[in-house]
Every structure is written in structure tokens, then in C-alpha cells.
Amino acid sequence: MILWAGGILTGFIWSGVNYFFILKLLEAFLIEKSAPKTLAMIAIKFPVLYLAGFFILKFGFFPVFGILSGCLAGLIAAGVFNYARSRRA
């Protein structure tokens, strides 16, 4: 049971960090139109974040379905947060 909770937490955190970097990447590219900042976000997000995700899955310490459940919970939380924020503005 502890491993499932750790997997859900790991997936949730990974999903949240991934979402954060996607927002920063889009902000740097579309709003600021800053090439150096966009390249820095690409250099951080894609190799580092996805390599970390690969090793999380490769080591197999947490159940895969626990990690996937955490990722799904992170996406749902981000969607609810954005929906609530858009309704307030």
C-alpha cells in the first residue's frame, strides 16, 4: 500500500512539474517571444524531465498503475484549477 501511495505521489509531482514547464515554455515562446528563454525551457523540459520519468519507470520501485493514477490526478487537478481561475476572471 505504501508503494502505491508513493507511486501516486510521484506521478502527481511529475505531472505537475511537467505542466509547469509546458506553461513556461508556451509563455516564453508565444507571449514573450524570447528565443533564449524558449531554448532554455526546451533544454530543461525535454531531456531532463523525460529522462527522470524514464528512470522512475525503469527502476520499478513504484507500481506503474500508481504512477499513472498520480499523473491522471495531476491532470485533473490542473484542469479544475484552470477552469476555476478562468471563471473568476
Sequence and secondary structure as in RCSB ss.txt:
>XXXX:A:sequence
MILWAGGILTGFIWSGVNYFFILKLLEAFLIEKSAPKTLAMIAIKFPVLYLAGFFILKFGFFPVFGILSGCLAGL
IAAGVFNYARSRRA
>XXXX:A:secstr
 HHHHHHHHHHHHHHHHHHHHHHHHHIIIIIS  HHHHHHHHHIIIIIIHHHHHHHHHH  S HHHHHHHHHHHH
HHHHHHHHHHHHH 
